[in-house]
Amino acid sequence: ICADITRSHVFIFIVLIILFIAVFIAIGIFAQRDRGILFLLLGIMIFFAIGAIEYLYKDNMLKKEFADFKDERVVIRGMVCSMPKYKDDRATYEIAVDEVLPGGALNSGKLLLSVYTYKQSGQSSQIQQQPSGISASIDYGCEIEAEGVIRIPAGKRNPGGMDYRKYLAASGISATMYVSENKIKIIGENKGNILLRAGSMIRNKIHRVINESLPEEQASLLNAMLTGCDENVEDDIKESFSDSGLIHIMAVSGMNICYIILPFTLLLKKLNVKKKIANPIIMLILLLYTMITGPQPSVLRAVIMAATALIAQMIWREADTLTNISLAFMLLLLWRPHMLFNIGFELSFGATYSIVLFNKNIKTFLESKRIPPYISGILSTTISAQAGILPLTVAYFNQISVISVLANLLVSPVIGIIIIAGMAMAALGQIAIVFARLIGHINLILISYLLFVSRSTASLPFA
């Protein structure tokens, strides 16, 4: 860990030493009064030390992976290990690099490859970019070869600015490369995890059905709500959702997981399948859904919490929500400690923790003021979630959405219907597209209403 120590690591070590001294002082003060507090403080210190050491170790490993090839023009060979993302004039892929030429083999290393290649399609003012040429053929599991200059992402350049290195490190990426279409070629296919390949194929089928069943604007929003793929959502829509406090609707989260679990639970119960068989089946379905959406922090959190609750049912134990969240938090940070600095990770856990801690008391207070249970339920959930993410939205986005409570109250009744109808469209559209289009007539009205509310509330003065 200390082989190539940097100034930032020296600073972190100093902070760690100060914190450990503070903990030892606290142990000395409280140890004589209560042994329970002593064990609690020792546990906190040990856990914090493990996390800090793991972070420093992995951070150092990420910095070393492509350090020998920095700013050099090389040829890389590796496998596409994520689903492609298309935005503006380029496609981006996460590449698990096996070999760098000249140089040799790598034990491990992930690189973000950006390929500039698009053709425009469509006649509307909102022209959707579509991949062309070789980019249209590249998907998860493809082995590719690309020639370009390896760049090591810079850290935070300005106070309060984005730390691009930490942002990429949350996905295990330690370098970037930008190439044109003629500098990349496919050298093999059908590699990688079979579940991820299946997830990528299913996601593409879902997008095809939705795109053929709804107008472009509504289709892009529904795809974001179902699979978390928001690349084709127009920037003005994202801005209105952000200003109105509805941006969470575009993220796949616990709500989607609930709507997946519920129908399968009811079906397996009707078939008299025991929980020891039914729950593992549901967990496999949730795993497949994670493969469809990709490993987004909000999805991983929700799936881990759901799986913990399902396991608790199998062993006749009561699942504690706060413990479930904490377990998900720890597992994700053990897997990738840099996720701690991911905005999506922080917002997801901030909102969820806040709902669990404050929702019940806020709802009780609102009901005591004779507010109907349905409205008080929506209000308490929205207020508690907003309270949890308020410091983060101020810090990262320099704004507070004062209209969010009203906006969420107006759209909450239709969100569940949109997601359920969208899932039905995606499933029935695989049989015949006419079924998806029939349901799409209902969803078109509801999604258009959602867009209307976001734009209307966001345009209000001081929203």
Secondary structure, 3 states (H helix, E strand, C coil): CCCCCCHHHHHHHHHHHHHHHHHHHHHHHHCCCCHHHHHHHHHHHHHHHHHHHHHHHHHHHHHHHCHHHCCCEEEEEEEECCCCEEECCEEEEEEEEEEEECCEECCCCEEEEEEECEEEECCCCCCEEEECHHHHHCCCCCEEEEEEECECCCCCCCCCCCCHHHHHHCCCEEEEEEEEHHHEEEEECCCCCHHHHHHHHHHHHHHHHHHHHCCHHHHHHHHHHHHCCCCCCCHHHHHHHHHCCCHHHHCCCHHHHHHHHHHHHHHHHHCCCCHHHHHHHHHHHHHHHHHHHCCCHHHHHHHHHHHHHHHHHHCCCCCCHHHHHHHHHHHHHHHCHHHHHCHHHHHHHHHHHHHHHHHHHHHHHHHHCCCCHHHHHHHHHHHHHHHHHHHHHHHHHCCCCCCHHHHHHHHHHHHHHHHHHHHHHHHHCCCCHHHHHHHHHHHHHHHHHHHHHHHHHHCCCCC
